[in-house]
Amino acid sequence: MSGSGYRAHELNAFILVGGSSMMPLVQSYITNLLNFPIKRLKDMDELVASGLGTYLTVKERQEKVKDLVITDICPFSLGVSAYDSDFNKNIFSKVINKLSALPTSASKYYYASWGQRQCRFMIYQGESLDPEANFFLDEFVIDVPGNASKSETFKTTFTYYINSMLYIEVKLGSTGETKTYRIGSQSKIEEVDKSEHLENIKLVSDQLSFEADFKTQSERAYHLVMEMPYYKMQLHFLWQIEDFKRLSVGY
């Protein structure tokens, strides 16, 4: 729920799915956690199989589900180990956030210290601020040009595709030189030539991000409008309390 951007009071219902959801302890825990009733269906253990059937139907491009789209997501955050002067230590700097729709692409700027001659990019996946607590994928080193008139900048772009291929593109600010690396399913990094399909992935990602953000904001706006009477009632109640306090003090 935290990944969706919604809060408990914004949900209309909570439907349990899977055989384990039949356990009374699980039902009681979720009810107390969310503080509103949950829906118990007779076929809770069959919903997973039903979802799998729908997924396979979409993959087969059957006519009856032609308007249904299933989007793959990134199940973890991807980023690099970067030195943070405030903490005086290396931290995990996320470039692609967990639950991003695939394909996805995101960029961040990193800076070399004055006089630094090399920059080591250590790639991790995970959610911890401590890089060592995350899963290490691989690393590569980029030389810093010696003729840079100021601290070198690195525009670092991560592009993650649905075939589990991660592309890392680093562009030097002083020279404009770009280096592209690829990490596959074997977590082995290799330098590759920049290809046109990488740009296409970025365009698709931008479109997906825009559509997802627009849909999310529209749904949240709808919920806010529907809940306006509730908020007005709460405000009116608070105003009455404040008026009562002022009258009490005056008395």
N, C-alpha and C positions, 0 to 999 in steps of 0.2 A: 504493500500500500504506500510505503514511503517513496518508492520509485515512481509511482504513478502521479505524484503531486497532489493527491486528494487527502482529505482528512476524514476521520471516522464519521463526523456529523454530515458529511457531504454524500455519503453512500445511501442508496435507497434500500438495499438488501445485501445480505451476505449469504452466498450459497455454498454449502460444503460439497466438496468433490473428492472422490476416492474412498476406498474401503476403510482407511484409518479414521476418516471423519465420522464413522458410525460409533466410535468409542465415546461413551458419556463424558469421560474426563476431557477429551478434546473439545466437545461441544460446550461444556461448562466453562472451560478456559477462554475460548473465543468469545462467548457471550459476555463474560465478565470483563474481558479486555476491551471490547468495542462498546459495551454498555448499550446494546440494542439487540433485539431478537435476531436469530439466524434462521434460515430456511432449511428444513430437513426434507429431502426428497426421497422417494422410495427407491430410486435407481441411482443412488449416489456413487456406487461402485461401478456403474455402467457408463457414467458420463465421460470417463477417461477414454474408454474404447470408442464412444461416440465421437469424441473430439478427434481421435486418431483417424477414424473413418472420414470425417469432414476434411481433415488435412490431406489425406491421400486423394480424395475427390478433387480438391483444388489443384494438387500437383498433376493430376491426369487431365486437367483443363476440361472437365465435363461441363456440358451446356447449362445444367441446372444450377451451377455455382459460379457462373462466369463473372458475376459482379462481386464475388467475395475475394478479398485479398488477404493473404497471411504474410506478415512481415517477420523476418528473422531479426533477432536482436543480439547485441554483444553481451554475453553473460557476466562480463567482468570489465573493470576499468583497465586502460592501457596507458602507460606513461614512462617517464624516465626518472632517474635519480638526479636531483639537482640540489646544489648548496644553497641553503637559506641563511642569510646573514643575521636575521632576527633570532633564529633558533641556534645559530652557530653550529649547524650540522646539516647533513644531507637529508632531504625529505623526498617522498614520492610525489612527483608533480604529474597529475593526471592530464592527459591530452584527449583521449576518448573516454567518455564516461560510461559507466555500466548502464545497460538497458538501452543504449543507442540503437536506433533502427539501422539495419544493414541494407546496402553498403553505406558506410559513413566515413566522413573525413573531417578532421579538425586540426587547427594549427595553434602553436604557441611560440613565443619568442624567448630565447635563452641568450645569455651574455657571458662572454669570456672575461676573466679578470685582466687588468692591464699587465702586459708582458707575458701572458700565457701563450704557449706555443702549440699546445694540443688540447683538444676537447674530447673527453671520453663520454659517449652516450651509452648508458646502461639501461636496457629496456626491461620493464617489469609489467606483470599483470597482477591485479589485486585491489584491495580497498584500504589497506593500512597506510598511515602516514609514514611509517618506518619502512624504507625500501627493503630492508633485510627480512621483514615479515611477509613480503609478497613473493610471488613466483618469478624467479629470474629467467628471462628468455634468452638474451644474448647481448652483445655489445659491439661497438665499432668506434674507431678513433678518427677524428678529422683534424688535419693540421690547420693552425691559425696563421693566415698570411702575416709575414713579418713587416709589411709596408702599411699596415692598417694605422690610420691617423688617430683612431680612438678605439675604445673597447669593441671587439668584434661581436656582431649579432648573428644569431642562427635562427632563421625562421624554420621551425620544425613542424612538419605536417605528417600526421598519421592517417593512413587510409586503410580501413579494414573491410574486406570483401566477404561475401557469403561462402566462399570456398576456403575460409579460414586462412587466407593469405593476408599478411600485414605488410603494408608498404610504408617505409619511413623516408621522407624526403627532407633533406636539410639544405637550405639556401643561405650562403654566406652574404652578409650585408655589404661588405667592402668590395667584393669582386662580382657578386651575382652568380657565382658558380654554384651549381646544384648537384648534389649527390643523392642517389636513390638506393635504398636497401630493401630487401625482402626477407621476411621470416615466414616459413611455411609450417606445416603440421609437425615437422620434426624439430622445430625450434632452432633451426640452424640458419644463421644470417648470411646473406650473400649480396654483393653489390650488383645492381642491374642497371640497364639503360632506361632512362625515363621514357615511358611508352604512352601512346595516345589514350589507351583505355584507362589509365590512371586519371586523366582529366575527365573522362566520361563518368567515372565513379564519383568524382567530386561533384559534378553537376547533378547526378542522381541523388547524392546525399543531401545537397542543399535543398532540393525540391522536397525530399522526404522530411527533412527537418522543418521546413516551412509549413508543410501540410500538417504534420503532427502537432506543431506548436499552435497553429491556427485552430485546429480541432480541439485541443486541450483547453485553450483560452476561451473558446466559444462555449464549451460545456461548463466550465467554471462560471462564466458570466451568466449562463442560464440558471445554474444552481443559486447564484447570489440573488438574481431577480426573484426566483421562486421563494427564497427565504427572507425577502425584505419585510414582509409582515411580522415575522418572528423577531427580527432585529429591531423593528420599530416598537414592538411591544416591550422588549427588553429595555430600550432606551427610555420609553415612557415610565417604566417601573423605576429606573435609576433616577430619573428627574424627580419623581414623587418622593423618593428617599431623601434627595438633596433638599427639596423644599421642606420636608419634615424636620431635617436637621437645622435648617436656618430658622424655622419657627421655634424649635426647641431652644436654640441659643438665644433668640430674641426674648423668649419668655423668661 
